[in-house]
Amino acid sequence: MARTNKKENNPFVDWFRSSSPYIHAHRGKTMVIVFGGEAVEDDNFANLIHDIALLHALGIRLVLVPGARPQIEERLNLRAAEMQYINGLRVTDDTALRCVKEAAGAVRVEIEALLSTGLANSPMAGAKIRVASGNFVTARPIGVKNGIDYGHTGQVRRIDAEAICKALESHAIALIPPLGYSPTGEVFNLSAAEVAGAIATALGADKLIMLIEGRGLTDSRNRLLTNVIPREVEAVLQRRKTIPEELTQNLTMAVEACRRGVKRIHLLGRQIDGVLLQELFTRSGVGTMLTAEHYEEIRTATIDDVGGILELLTPLEEQGTLVRRSRELLETEINRFTVVELDGMIIGCAALYCYENEEMAELAGVSVHPDYRNGGRGDSLLRHMEEQAKACGIGKLFVLTTETAHWFRERGFVASDVKSLPVKKRELYNYQRKSKVFIKPL
């Protein structure tokens, strides 16, 4: 008797297989990760380090920039002192600088200790990770502004990118605290976000990842913004005055890094367990990504998109929601299709069939990947198709549907009958399928 293999739904296997394109894409890439001292004190910090070790094992070149604000404040409290903030800038006096040095050193040692773990039966078993730190950042003092002497608070002057690259090429993780040094031997207290942005810019990093407190950047309805460009971030900062100071600084630095050539900046809520893995190895991610231009576009399909379109349409065809199309037919009609491309992947499509004599066009094959149906992409695709139809002199758009009538009705389509269709379409109407007709004037 022949043995058959029954396909079982295994979430782990499905996820691992779906992550493989991202594993290939990220291997050999340089990523700078910045996080606050709050993350270091969190009970989940060991898991974050385990995930960082996993990224390293997958061939990703990593630079870590840890902040130390709560650790600094703790040491200041022990000395009955405090860090002053004037006009959003820290004032670092001699006492504060001693606390900064101690805190930065303690955080660095804590991270190095966790990255050195190699216990059997643990996520770090056999890791053997080397960590490289050093005087990679040259800084200068902020000086006196508006009569305020900011003391040992500094600004990044130069990044020793060559030295950092050598550390990365030796398969080490670079660990760089937010401290800067001057040619005269002075030490300066720097912003972790500024240091991370400067390093990412100097290295030409593929990604700058900012692990932030809270959810991150949201819209007026408190929905997370998943993909933004610099001018959109600046508009939010100008319009909204209730954004926390730390998030404002991170967003400002992210915009600056983006405009200086860092390809992608990710802002991730660090409280999400496994946030790095979810952002880097899933289609939709869990945070906000800042790019110079929107990395998602709606464009005319090409023959290279046939495979991606079929992946979208086949499940709906098997369910009976859409009429089946063969690959051969799709290839001959590919010029009628428009696709939504997200980071090199087709996540939406629609086709337009024009009947010029009646000044009508059929909207067909409308599909958006299930993972992206709540982001307004269907509406964007519909608007694009309407504009495309109007540009061709079309006055009415019609659809034939069996299961999504409500979606089209909510967007201005009105129920009609088969007699309202163009003559050629009427002749091809499948009365067994009993599709409903909806028409929208343009």
N, C-alpha and C positions, 0 to 999 in steps of 0.2 A: 504493500500500500504506500503510495507516495506521501511524503511528509510535506505539509504546507505550512508556511510561515504566516501566522496571523498578525496583521499590522495592529499594534496597540498604541494608543495615544499616551506617550510618555513626555510630560512637560519638560523634563530636564534635557532629554535627547533633542526635542524640538528646539528648545532655546539654544542649546550648544551648536546645533547645526546652523541655526539662523544667525549666530554670532560669527561664524567663520569668515564671511566677507570683511567684517570689521577687524578681525584679528589680522588678516592679511594686509588690510589697508593701513593699520596703525604700526605694524612692525617697522622698526628703524626710524620712526618719527620722533621728533623732539617735543616734549611737553613740559611746561613749567606749571607747577601746582603751588598755589599759595593758600594758606589757611591760618586762622587766628589761634591765639593761645587758648581760647575757649575749647577748641577741638581737642587740644592736647590734654586738657583736664577732664574731658568727657569720658564716661565709662566705656564708650564704644570706640575709643581712639585706637585700641589694639586692632580692631577689625579694619579700620581705615588703613593702618600700616600694612596689614595682611593684603589688602586690595592693592596697595601701592607696590608691594613685593610681587604680586601677581602680574601687574602691568610690566614690571621690570623683567620678569621671567618670559613674558611674551615679546620681548625685544624692543620695548619702548624706552627711549632715552629720557630720563627724568631729572628734573631740577626741582627741589623742594625749597620753598621759602616760608618758614613758619613764623607767625607773629608771636607776641608774648605779652599782650596788654594785661590780662589778669594776673600773670606772674609778676609783672612790674609793679602793679598796684598793690599786690600783697606785700612786697618788700618795702614799698613806700609807707604802707600802713604801719609796719613794724618799726619804722623810723619816725613815725608821727609826721610824715611829709605827704605831699600829694603832687601829682602831675598837673600843671596848669595848661589850660587850652584857651588860646586867645585867637579869635577870628578863624577858628577851625584848625589852628596849628598848635602843636605841642611846644611847650617851653621846657627844655631839658637843662636844669642846673646841675651843679656838681653831684649833689646827692642823688638826683634822679638818674644821672648817667651811671653811677655805681650800681643802682638797682637794675638799669637796663642791661648792663654787662652781665650781672649775676643771672638775671632771668633768661636772657638769650642763651647763655652757656648751659643753664639747667635744662631748657627746652631741647637744645641740641643734643645733649647727653641722653636725655630720655628717648629721643627719636633714634639715635644711634644704637642704644641698647635694644630697642624693639626690633630694629632692622638686623641686629646681630643674632637674634633668637634662631635656634635651629633644633628645637626639641622634636623628638620622634612623635608621631601621631598628632602633630599640630600643623596649621597652615604654613608655617615657616620651615618645616622639615626639609633639610637639604638645600635651603635657599643660598646660603653663603654669599650674602650681599656685601659689597664694599661701599663705604660711604666716603665721599671726598668733600672736605670743607676747606676754607682758606680766605685769604684777603682778595677776593675776586671783585670787590666793589670799592671804587674810589669815590669819595664824597667831598663836599664842601659845605660850609655852614650856611644856613639861611641868612644869618646875620641880624641886623637891626631893621625892623620894618615898622613904620609909623610910631617910632619911639619905643618899640618893644624889642628887647634883646632876647632872641630865642635860644641863646646859649649853645648847647651841644646838639641841637636839632639840626639835621643836615638835609641835603638834597643829593641825589645821585649825580656824579660828575662823569664817570666812565665805568664801563663793565669790561673786565678782562675776559672777553669771549673766547679767545684762543685757549686760555688755561682751562676754562669750563669745558670746552669741546674736547680737550685732551683727557679730562677726567671721564667724560661720557664715552669717549672712544675706548677707554680702558674698562668699560662695562661697569663703572661705578655710578651710584646715584649721587648727584651733587646736592649737598645740603648747605644752604646759604642763609644765615640769619639776617634780619634787617639792620645790619650795622655797616657803616662805611668807614673807610680809613683815608687819611690825607697823607701827602708826601712828607709832612712835618711830624707824622706820628700821632696825630689826633684821632679820636674815635667819635663817630657821630651816630646819633639815634635817627633811624630812617623809618619811613612808612613801608610796611611789608608789601602793600599793593604797588607802591612806586618801584620798589626793588624788583618785584616779580615782572612788572611791565617792562622795565628797562632791560632785564635779562632776556625776556622773550623777544624784545625788539633786536637786541644785539646779536642773539643767536639765530634770528630768523626762524623762531620756533613755529612749529605747525599749529600748536595750541597753547593758549594760556587758560588755565583752569583755576577759577577763584571759588573756593569753598566758603560760603557766606553764612551769616546767621539769618534765620528766618527763611521765608519762601523765595524771596528774590523780587524780581521786577514783575509787577502785575498791572493789568489794565484797570479802567474805572469800575469794572465789575468784580475786581479782585481775582481775575483769571490770569494764570501765569502766561506771560508773553514768551513764546518759544523761540522766535527768530526775529531779531531786530537789527537795524542798521544805525550807525552813529547819530544821524540827525533825529531819528525817532527817540533815542535815549536822551538826547539833549532837550528835546521837546518835553519829555516827561519830567526831567529835572527842573525845567523852567516853570512848568505848569503846576507841579505838585510840590508843596512846601513841607509835607509831613514825612518825607522819606528820611529814615534814620541816617545820621551823619556818616556812619561807617559804610553803609550801602552807597551813599552818595559819592564817597571817596572811591569806592571800588568801581562804580559805574564811570566816574570821570577818568580813572586810570585805564579802564577797559577801552573807552572811546579813543583815548590817546594812543594806546598800543595798537588798536585796529588801524588807525590812520597812519601809523608808522610801519605798517606792513605785516603785523601778526595776522595770520589768515583767519583764525577762529578763536574767539574768547568765549568760554563757557562759565556762566554763573550758576552755581549749584548750591542748594540748601544742604549744608553739611550734616544736618540731623537725619537725613534719609539714609538708612542703612544700605550700604552697597551703592551709594550714589555714583561713584566713578564707573563702576561696572555697568550700571543701568544707562548712564549717559553715553558711554563709549561703545557699548556692544549691543544696543537695541536700536530699532528703527526710529522711534519717536523720541528717545531720551527722556530726561526728567527735569531739565532746567531750561535756562535761557541761553541761546547762542547769539553772539554778536558777530556779524560779518560786515565787510565793507559794502557789499550789496546783498540783496536777498538771494540766498542760495537756492531758493525755490522759484521756479518759473513755469509759466504756461506758454507753450510753443507748439508750432505745427509738427506733427509726427513725421518721422523718417522711417525708412525700411529697417533701420537698426532697432526701432522701438517695437517691432512686431512681437517679439518674445515677451516683453514687459506688458504689452496690451493684452496678450492672450492670458497671462497670469491673472490679470484683473477680471477679464470677461468670462473665462472658463467656469469658475465656481458659480457665477450667476446664470450661465447657460445651463449648467447641470441642474440647478434649482428650478429652471423654467422661467426665471425672471426676465432673461434676455433671449432673443432668437440666436440660435447657434450659427457661428461663422467659422468656416474652415480657415486654416492658415493661408491657403492659396487665395481665397477671397479677400482676406484681410490685407494681404500683400498688394493685391491689385487696387484696393480702395484706400491704401494708407494715406494718400494725399487728402482724404476727406477728414482724417482724424486730427484731433488736438490732444496733447497730453500735458499733464502736470508732472513735472520732474522735480524730485526732492533729493538733493545730494547724489545725483547720478542714478536715481531709481524712479521708475514710473509708478506714481501713486494715484493717478486719476486720468480719465480719458473721456472723450465724447466725439461723436462724428456728426457732420452736417451734410445733408443731401438736399441740394437745391432744385427747385422746380420753377425756373425763371418765368415761364409763361403765366403761371398763376401768382407769381411773386410770393411763393411760399417755400419754406424749407423744413425738412424733418430733422429734429434733434434725436439722435439714436446712440446706443452703446454708452450711455452715461454711467460711469462707474468711478467710485472713489474707494481706495483700499480701506478695509474695516478699521485699521488703526488710526486713520486720519479723518474720520467722518464727522468729528465734533469740532473741527477747526475752521469751519466756514469755507472749506475748499470747494464744496459742491456749488455754493453760491458764486464764488469767484469764477469757477469754470463756466457756469451758466451765463454770467455777465459777459465773459469773453466770447462765448458762442453767439450771444445776441448781437454784440458789436460786429462780429465777423459777418453775421447774416445781413445786418443793416448796410455794411460796406459793400455787399453784393447786390443791393437794391431789393432786398427781401422785406416784405411788409408784415408777414405773419410767420410765426414759428409754431410747429405742431409736434406732438409726441404721441406715440402709441405705448401704453403701459398696462400691465396687469396687476402690479403690486404696489406701485409707488405714486398712485394718483394724488394722495394727500400732499406729498412733497411738492409736486408741480402746481397744485391748486393754491398752496400757500405762497407761491411765487408768481401769481398772476395768470396762470393758465386757466382757461375756462372750458368746461366739459362741452363737447360737441358730438357730431355723429359722423359716420363713415362718408356720408354724402358731401361733407365739407372738405374732404381731402382732395388733393390734385388727382386728375383723371388716372394717370399712370400708377399712382400709389393705391388708388381705389381698386384698380384691376388686380393688384397683388395682395390685397387685404386677405388675411387668413381668418375666415369666419369660425373655424374650430378653436382658434386661440382666444377669440373674443376680447382682443385688446381694446381698452378704452381710449377714446380720442380726446386730446386736450389741445387747445389752440391759444396762443398768446399774441396779441397785436404788438408790433414793435414801434 
